[in-house]
Amino acid sequence: MTDRTVYFVSDGTGITAETFGNSILAQFTIKPRHIRRPFIDTSEKAYAVVREINEMAEREGKRPIVFLTLVDREVLKIVRDHCKGRVMDMFGTFIEPLEEEFEAKSNHRVGRFSDIAKSQEYHDRIEAINFSLAHDDGQSAKNLDVADVILVGVSRSGKTPTSLYLAMQHGIKAANYPLIPEDFERDRLPTSLAPHRRKCFGLTIDPDRLSQIRNERRPGSKYADLMNCRYEINEAEKMMKREGINWLSSTHKSIEEIATTILNDIRPDRLVY
């Protein structure tokens, strides 16, 4: 299939539209060009984005796909009535049937962050992000007792992005700590981690993939050498097995899959809202 232009139009940040839309698009063998248009919350902005979409349709000779998360009915009507794209009204698809099922009207709140100053969940997430940044790559061993999880693994196995995703999406205080050759020579976990072994979760990775990643950072170095990568991965996995630390390979898994597996193992309560 040929590439298509896909718009994500929202009266908020557009994150919901893009996340849900991308999940649907992943079912098709296309390479869409993404355009996010957030904060479309007035008639003027609605008409402007309609003109943009219609011009794109004329230029490309095929209608763009338009994912909408618009609560304001006037704004929504403008886009639906005048847009030449293939409109996917995501709120309309789900909210109206649920209003019927619940026998209640939705509050038609614009955006998930409208009452952010009053949201404890939001402040918890900010605190978790700050914690994860302060405890990235073993920078600090302070306050590990309040960590929800401590990710361990060799350098470049995916610890930092996973930690930040857990913090940003789930409010999890995630520290991460690299396992280095000196740890393997001592044949034990770093001293600062020993008291928190039960909070540890390991990430490993295929040595060939690790070598490829490291060569992008330090080409031709011992750090990136395939034999060294094999040694580090083998020693790290042996250590995690010996210490009773659950672990998984990040080689073929998305950040979302890794994070969900960790939550299921360490904090299954966070999978229930």
N, C-alpha and C positions, 0 to 999 in steps of 0.2 A: 504494500500500500504506500501511496505517496505521503509525504509529510503534510501535516495540517497545522494551522494556527489555532491555538486554544487560548481563550480568554477566561480569566477567573475574576469575576466582578462581584464586589462586596461593598456593603456599607460599613464594614469594619476593616480588619487588617487583611482579609482575604486568605488567611491561613487555613481556615476550615474548608473553604471552597477548593483551594489548591490541594490540600491533603486528600480530601475525599475524591476530587476529580482525578488526581494522579493514580489513586487506587483503582479507579474504573479504567482509565486509559492503559494501565499496565496489562490489561487483559487482551490488548490488541497489539499487533506487530506494526506499530507506527512510531515515528519519531516527531512528536509534536513540538512546535515552537511555542513556548509559554509566554504569556503576557498577563501580569497581574495588575488589576486596576482597583486599588483599595479606596475606602472612604467615599464611595459614590452615594452620598446621602442627601442630595438635593436634586430638584428637577433639572437645573442647569448642568450639573455634572452628569446626570443621566443622558441628556441629549448629546453632550459632548462625547461620551463613550460610545453611544449609538452611532454617531457620525464616524468615529474611528473604526468601529467594527464593520460598518457598511462600506467604507472606503477600502478596507482590507479585503472584503469579499469581492469588490469590483476589481481590485488589483490582482488578486490571486486566481480569480475565476472559479472559486469554490467557497462555500460559506464556512466561516470559522465556527468552531465549537465554543459555546459560551456557557460556562458553569456559573450559576448565580447563587449568592446567599444575600438576598435583599429582603429586609423586613418591611420597610416602608412601602405601603401598597401603591402610592402614587409613583414613586421611583420605579418600582417593579413593573407597573403597567406601561410606563414609557418604554422601558427596555424590551419588554415582551411584545408590545404592539408595533414597534418601529425598527427593531433589530433584524437584520437580514442573516444573522447567524443561526446555527442550530442551538436553540436555547434549552438548557437543562436547569430548571428551577428546583434547586435542591431543598430549600426550605418548604416550598409549596408541596413537594412530593411527600414530605414526611410530616410537616406540622398540621396540615389540614386533616389527614386521617387520624392523627393523635388527638386533635381537638374533638373530633367526633367520638373517639374511643373513651377519652377522659371526661367527655361532656363538660368541657371547660375551654375557654379561649386562652391562647398563649398570651404572654405579656408583651410580645412584639418588641422585645428589647433589642436595640441595635448593637451588635457586637458582644462578645463574651467578656470584655474588659470594661464595661460601662461603669460598674461600681467598684473599681479596683482599689480605691482607698479603704474600702470596708472589707476587702477580701483577705481573710487569714490565709487561705490557700495560696494566694499570690505572694504574700509576704514570706510564707514558708518556702516557696520556690526561689525567691530572691536570696534568702538565707542559704538555701542548699547550693545555689550557683556560686555564691561567695565562698562557701566551704570547699566546694570542689576545686575552684581555682586556687585557693590557698594550699590545698593538699594535692596538687597535680605533680605527678612525676617524683613523688617522695620529697617535695620541697619542705614539708613540715610534718613532724610526728606528733605535734601538739593536738590535743582534743580528739584523738582517734577513738576515745571511748564513746563519743557521741556520733560517730560515723554509723550510717546504716549498712554500708558495705565498703570493703577495701579491695579494689581490683589489683591483682598481682599478675605479672607476666614479664617476658623479656621486652626490651625496647622495641617500639613500633608494632606491637601486637594488637593495638586498638583500644588501649586503656583510656586515653584522654578523651577521645570523642564519645566513648560509651559513658564515661563519668559525667560529662557535660549533658549528654542526652538524658540520663537518669535524673539529673538535677533540674533541667529545664522543663521536662515533660511530666515528671512524677514527683518533684520535690524531694528526691532522695539525696541525702548527704553522702556522696560517693568520693572517697579518697582513692588515689591509685599510686602504686609503688612498683618501681622497676626491679626485676630480679637481674642481677649483674654477675659477671664471672667470679667476683670475690665471694658472693653468696654461695656459689657452687663449690668453690674451693673450701669454704668453711663447712659445707654440707648441712646447712640449716637456714631457716628463715632469718631475715634481718631481725636483730634484737628488738627493735621497736614494734615489730608486727607480732611477735610471739604471744603477748598477752591477748591479742585480738584475733587469734587464729580462726575462731568460729565465725567472724565477720568477713573473712577473706573469700574471694571467688577468683578463680584463675582464668586467664585468657591465653590461649596458645594459637599457633598459626603454622601453616605449612612452610617448611624451611625455604623452598624455592620462591614462594611468594614473599617471604620475609626478606630474602636476599634482594629481590627485585625492588621492594620498597626502600630498603636501606641504600641501595645503589643510586636511587634518585636523590638521596640526601648527601651521601658521601661516596661517590663513585670510586671503585678500585681500592677501597679501604679494607682492612682486616674486619672491621665492624660489619661490612656488607658481604664479606666472603662467604660463599655457600657452605663450606666446611665449618666455619665458625658458627653460622646460623643453625646448622644441624646440631652442633655441639650444645649451643645454648638452649635450643628447644628441647632436646633430649634431657638435659639436666633439669630444666625447669619443670618438665612433666614428671620426672622422677621425684623431684622435691614435693610437688603438689600431691602426688599419690601418697608419698611417705607421711606427709603432714595431714592427710585426710581432707584436703581442700578440693571441693568440686570445681570443675573447669570445663571449658568448651573451646572448640576451634573457631576463630573468627574468619577463617579463610573464605568461606562461601556463605557467610551469614551477614544480613544487614544489621545496622545498629539497632533497629527496632526489634529484630529477632533476638539479638544478644541481650538487650535490656529486658525484654519480657522473660527470657529464660532466667536471668539473674533475679528479677523480682519474684518469680515463681519459687525460686530456691531460697532466697534470703528474706524477702518481705512479701509473702503471698497476700497479706492483708491489703497491700497497695493495688492489687488487681480487683478489689471490691470497692466501689465508690458509694 
